[in-house]
Structure formats: structure tokens, C-alpha cells
Amino acid sequence: MPPLSPARINMEIKNKIIDGQQIAEKVKDEIALEIFERQDTRRPSLAIILVGERPDSQLYVSLKEKEAKKVGIDTHLYHFDEMVEEQQLMEAIDFLNKDPEVDAILIQLPLPSSLNTDKIVAELDSYKDADGFHPQHPEYVLSPVVAAVDYIVDDLKLSGRACIFHRSDIFGETLKKHLETKGLAVDLLAVGEDENPMTDEILRGRLSETSRQADIVVTALGLPLFLDKEYIKEGATVIDVGINKDHGHVHGDVDFESVIEKAAAVTPVPGGIGPMTIAFLFKNVIAIYNHRQ
């Protein structure tokens, strides 16, 4: 058999790429049209709480603010120093909970380790939680990342076993529970802020031993290009939630050039899960706004 031509190879790679930007644009167009047609006296509003200076969190927040304007959602950023006292943060959340002009609230995760994330998320008015992480969030709100992963699982008709690389227990547990409701077996792979599988061979071996068994690999570490083909089995679907900015370039957790050789499908960074999560966040804001009218 003659070797494949470069054009054929490029087409095969293109067919493996999950175009999150295209999916997101469709969702945002629907949201923008709904807001425009309503012609309400007040537009939907989203308060965003950002703590610290994590580059990935800052990038995500700036993208959310930019895209919200395009669809007609007002945003208000509350940026706190990394050393903010927990009580001060709780008081700010209480203020936003009571503000009738604020429809939805987003706490950008992960929070610094000095803060009790579970306690702070629980302080939210459950009916204003735009991320769907509150223990009593209403059923019409689903975590945007979970919604994006859910969309891919349904669209590609995926089944079997999944593994999730995560730093945030709230994120990991929320996604795990949701995927289990779809009949998937799920392994959680927690990686601490001070752990790096790129430099720790023992950690790398422990993690890859589990991830190589998975049909779906989700990574949300904010660790640039750590996940290469050695972490996945042939034909796995790889969903990259990580985002990292370095000298003007944006990278995900996945070493795309390596992984694309073995994977059946991969979300790119940029242009994959990032745009989708923003679009599904706005769907939550609209749902919350509609239920408050």
C-alpha cells in the first residue's frame, strides 16, 4: 500500500478535531436572538468573582466578559487579592446574593488553597449559581464544563470508561457524578498544585496506568502540554479543559501533536472546550434570568 499523501493526512487529522468554536457560535447565536427579541428594560446580568492572579483564570474571565457583551449579557467583575480573608469574600457574596440587579454569580475556580472552596460555593444563593456547583442548584442549571463534555459524549455517542485529571474536587466530583448518570464508569485522578507529572516519573506512571484504560480522557489541570500519547489508549477521545497562556500563546494540557496520532477525537486549545463552556455558561445565565422574571 502506498503511503498517504500530506493532503490525506491533513484531512484525517481535521476529522479528529472537535470544533468547539462552531458549536459555541450556534449556542451564542440562539442566546443573542432570545435577548434581542425580548426587548426587556434590563438585560441579564452576571457577577464574576475572581481571586488572585492565576493566568489561566484571568484569561477565562476576560474571555467571558468579552463574549458576554456580544450576546447582550452585562458583566460585573469583583477581583480580590489572593490573600483576601475568607470572611471578606463571604460578605461580598452575601451582598451579590441580595442585589436584585444581579441575576447570576460566577466564582472563578480554582480558588487559592487558603480558602475553603466548598464553604464559599455553599454561601452562594443556589438560584444565582451560574456554574451549577452549589449543592442545591436548580435542575435547569448545569455546570458549563459538564454541559460541554456532555454535549461531546452525546454527539459522538461515547460509552465505556472515562478518567478525569483535575485539581478542583468540586469540578471532578460534579463531572464524575454526571457521567455516571450516563452509564460511564469514571476514575478521578487528582493532581495537587505542587505536583507535576512532567517532572515526577512516579506520579506520571501512576496516572498514565489509569488513563490508558479510559475511552474518554478529560484533563483540567492548567499544566501546559503535559498529556501526551503515553497517557491514552488507541482510539480514545481526549477532552482538554486546561488553558495556559505563555508569551502570548495559548496552550492546553494536551500535547496535541503527540495525542492526535492515537486519539479518535480531540478538542483543540484554543477553539475547543473553552468557547463551549462560555456559551453554556450564558445558557445558564439566561435560564436563571428567565426564572427570576
JOBEL-V73580 format. One record per residue. N is the residue number from 0. RES is the residue in one letter. D_CENTER is the distance of its C-alpha to the mean C-alpha in Angstrom with 1 decimal. Layout:
n->N res->RES d_center->D_CENTER
n->N res->RES d_center->D_CENTER
This chain:
n->0 res->M d_center->42.4
n->1 res->P d_center->41.8
n->2 res->P d_center->38.6
n->3 res->L d_center->35.9
n->4 res->S d_center->36.1
n->5 res->P d_center->33.4
n->6 res->A d_center->32.7
n->7 res->R d_center->32.2
n->8 res->I d_center->29.9
n->9 res->N d_center->27.8
n->10 res->M d_center->27.7
n->11 res->E d_center->26.6
n->12 res->I d_center->23.7
n->13 res->K d_center->22.7
n->14 res->N d_center->22.8
n->15 res->K d_center->20.3
n->16 res->I d_center->17.6
n->17 res->I d_center->15.0
n->18 res->D d_center->15.2
n->19 res->G d_center->11.9
n->20 res->Q d_center->13.8
n->21 res->Q d_center->16.6
n->22 res->I d_center->14.6
n->23 res->A d_center->13.0
n->24 res->E d_center->16.5
n->25 res->K d_center->18.0
n->26 res->V d_center->15.9
n->27 res->K d_center->16.4
n->28 res->D d_center->20.1
n->29 res->E d_center->20.5
n->30 res->I d_center->19.2
n->31 res->A d_center->21.4
n->32 res->L d_center->24.3
n->33 res->E d_center->24.0
n->34 res->I d_center->24.1
n->35 res->F d_center->26.9
n->36 res->E d_center->29.0
n->37 res->R d_center->28.8
n->38 res->Q d_center->30.5
n->39 res->D d_center->29.9
n->40 res->T d_center->31.5
n->41 res->R d_center->28.2
n->42 res->R d_center->24.8
n->43 res->P d_center->21.6
n->44 res->S d_center->20.4
n->45 res->L d_center->17.3
n->46 res->A d_center->17.8
n->47 res->I d_center->15.2
n->48 res->I d_center->16.1
n->49 res->L d_center->15.4
n->50 res->V d_center->17.3
n->51 res->G d_center->18.5
n->52 res->E d_center->18.2
n->53 res->R d_center->15.3
n->54 res->P d_center->15.1
n->55 res->D d_center->11.3
n->56 res->S d_center->10.9
n->57 res->Q d_center->13.8
n->58 res->L d_center->12.5
n->59 res->Y d_center->9.3
n->60 res->V d_center->11.9
n->61 res->S d_center->14.5
n->62 res->L d_center->12.6
n->63 res->K d_center->11.8
n->64 res->E d_center->15.5
n->65 res->K d_center->16.8
n->66 res->E d_center->15.4
n->67 res->A d_center->16.3
n->68 res->K d_center->19.8
n->69 res->K d_center->20.0
n->70 res->V d_center->19.5
n->71 res->G d_center->21.6
n->72 res->I d_center->19.4
n->73 res->D d_center->20.8
n->74 res->T d_center->18.7
n->75 res->H d_center->20.2
n->76 res->L d_center->18.9
n->77 res->Y d_center->20.1
n->78 res->H d_center->19.9
n->79 res->F d_center->21.4
n->80 res->D d_center->22.9
n->81 res->E d_center->21.5
n->82 res->M d_center->24.7
n->83 res->V d_center->24.5
n->84 res->E d_center->26.2
n->85 res->E d_center->24.4
n->86 res->Q d_center->27.0
n->87 res->Q d_center->26.5
n->88 res->L d_center->22.8
n->89 res->M d_center->23.8
n->90 res->E d_center->26.4
n->91 res->A d_center->24.1
n->92 res->I d_center->21.9
n->93 res->D d_center->25.2
n->94 res->F d_center->26.3
n->95 res->L d_center->23.2
n->96 res->N d_center->23.6
n->97 res->K d_center->27.2
n->98 res->D d_center->26.8
n->99 res->P d_center->27.5
n->100 res->E d_center->26.2
n->101 res->V d_center->22.6
n->102 res->D d_center->21.0
n->103 res->A d_center->17.5
n->104 res->I d_center->16.1
n->105 res->L d_center->12.7
n->106 res->I d_center->12.8
n->107 res->Q d_center->10.5
n->108 res->L d_center->9.7
n->109 res->P d_center->11.2
n->110 res->L d_center->14.7
n->111 res->P d_center->17.7
n->112 res->S d_center->19.4
n->113 res->S d_center->22.4
n->114 res->L d_center->20.7
n->115 res->N d_center->20.4
n->116 res->T d_center->16.8
n->117 res->D d_center->17.9
n->118 res->K d_center->20.8
n->119 res->I d_center->19.1
n->120 res->V d_center->16.6
n->121 res->A d_center->19.6
n->122 res->E d_center->21.5
n->123 res->L d_center->19.5
n->124 res->D d_center->21.3
n->125 res->S d_center->19.6
n->126 res->Y d_center->20.3
n->127 res->K d_center->18.5
n->128 res->D d_center->15.2
n->129 res->A d_center->12.7
n->130 res->D d_center->9.7
n->131 res->G d_center->11.9
n->132 res->F d_center->12.2
n->133 res->H d_center->15.9
n->134 res->P d_center->18.2
n->135 res->Q d_center->20.1
n->136 res->H d_center->17.6
n->137 res->P d_center->19.3
n->138 res->E d_center->18.8
n->139 res->Y d_center->18.0
n->140 res->V d_center->14.6
n->141 res->L d_center->11.7
n->142 res->S d_center->8.2
n->143 res->P d_center->6.4
n->144 res->V d_center->3.7
n->145 res->V d_center->7.2
n->146 res->A d_center->8.9
n->147 res->A d_center->7.6
n->148 res->V d_center->8.5
n->149 res->D d_center->11.5
n->150 res->Y d_center->12.6
n->151 res->I d_center->12.9
n->152 res->V d_center->14.7
n->153 res->D d_center->17.0
n->154 res->D d_center->17.6
n->155 res->L d_center->18.6
n->156 res->K d_center->20.2
n->157 res->L d_center->18.9
n->158 res->S d_center->20.5
n->159 res->G d_center->21.7
n->160 res->R d_center->19.8
n->161 res->A d_center->16.2
n->162 res->C d_center->15.2
n->163 res->I d_center->12.1
n->164 res->F d_center->12.3
n->165 res->H d_center->10.9
n->166 res->R d_center->12.3
n->167 res->S d_center->11.3
n->168 res->D d_center->13.5
n->169 res->I d_center->12.1
n->170 res->F d_center->8.7
n->171 res->G d_center->10.9
n->172 res->E d_center->13.5
n->173 res->T d_center->11.7
n->174 res->L d_center->10.2
n->175 res->K d_center->13.6
n->176 res->K d_center->15.6
n->177 res->H d_center->14.1
n->178 res->L d_center->14.7
n->179 res->E d_center->18.1
n->180 res->T d_center->19.1
n->181 res->K d_center->18.8
n->182 res->G d_center->21.3
n->183 res->L d_center->19.3
n->184 res->A d_center->20.3
n->185 res->V d_center->17.5
n->186 res->D d_center->17.9
n->187 res->L d_center->15.9
n->188 res->L d_center->16.3
n->189 res->A d_center->16.0
n->190 res->V d_center->16.6
n->191 res->G d_center->18.0
n->192 res->E d_center->17.7
n->193 res->D d_center->21.2
n->194 res->E d_center->20.8
n->195 res->N d_center->20.5
n->196 res->P d_center->21.0
n->197 res->M d_center->22.2
n->198 res->T d_center->25.2
n->199 res->D d_center->25.7
n->200 res->E d_center->27.2
n->201 res->I d_center->27.6
n->202 res->L d_center->23.9
n->203 res->R d_center->23.1
n->204 res->G d_center->25.6
n->205 res->R d_center->24.4
n->206 res->L d_center->20.8
n->207 res->S d_center->21.8
n->208 res->E d_center->24.4
n->209 res->T d_center->21.9
n->210 res->S d_center->19.3
n->211 res->R d_center->22.2
n->212 res->Q d_center->22.9
n->213 res->A d_center->19.6
n->214 res->D d_center->19.4
n->215 res->I d_center->15.6
n->216 res->V d_center->13.9
n->217 res->V d_center->10.2
n->218 res->T d_center->9.7
n->219 res->A d_center->7.5
n->220 res->L d_center->10.7
n->221 res->G d_center->10.9
n->222 res->L d_center->14.2
n->223 res->P d_center->15.4
n->224 res->L d_center->16.8
n->225 res->F d_center->17.6
n->226 res->L d_center->16.9
n->227 res->D d_center->20.0
n->228 res->K d_center->21.9
n->229 res->E d_center->23.5
n->230 res->Y d_center->20.4
n->231 res->I d_center->20.4
n->232 res->K d_center->23.2
n->233 res->E d_center->24.6
n->234 res->G d_center->22.9
n->235 res->A d_center->19.5
n->236 res->T d_center->16.3
n->237 res->V d_center->13.7
n->238 res->I d_center->10.0
n->239 res->D d_center->8.8
n->240 res->V d_center->5.3
n->241 res->G d_center->7.8
n->242 res->I d_center->9.3
n->243 res->N d_center->12.9
n->244 res->K d_center->15.7
n->245 res->D d_center->19.2
n->246 res->H d_center->22.4
n->247 res->G d_center->20.9
n->248 res->H d_center->19.0
n->249 res->V d_center->15.3
n->250 res->H d_center->14.4
n->251 res->G d_center->11.7
n->252 res->D d_center->12.4
n->253 res->V d_center->14.4
n->254 res->D d_center->18.0
n->255 res->F d_center->18.0
n->256 res->E d_center->21.8
n->257 res->S d_center->22.4
n->258 res->V d_center->19.9
n->259 res->I d_center->20.9
n->260 res->E d_center->24.4
n->261 res->K d_center->23.5
n->262 res->A d_center->20.4
n->263 res->A d_center->20.9
n->264 res->A d_center->17.7
n->265 res->V d_center->15.0
n->266 res->T d_center->12.0
n->267 res->P d_center->13.2
n->268 res->V d_center->12.0
n->269 res->P d_center->12.6
n->270 res->G d_center->12.6
n->271 res->G d_center->10.2
n->272 res->I d_center->6.5
n->273 res->G d_center->6.5
n->274 res->P d_center->9.2
n->275 res->M d_center->8.2
n->276 res->T d_center->5.4
n->277 res->I d_center->8.3
n->278 res->A d_center->10.8
n->279 res->F d_center->9.8
n->280 res->L d_center->9.6
n->281 res->F d_center->13.1
n->282 res->K d_center->14.2
n->283 res->N d_center->13.8
n->284 res->V d_center->15.7
n->285 res->I d_center->18.3
n->286 res->A d_center->18.7
n->287 res->I d_center->19.2
n->288 res->Y d_center->21.6
n->289 res->N d_center->23.5
n->290 res->H d_center->24.1
n->291 res->R d_center->25.4
n->292 res->Q d_center->28.0
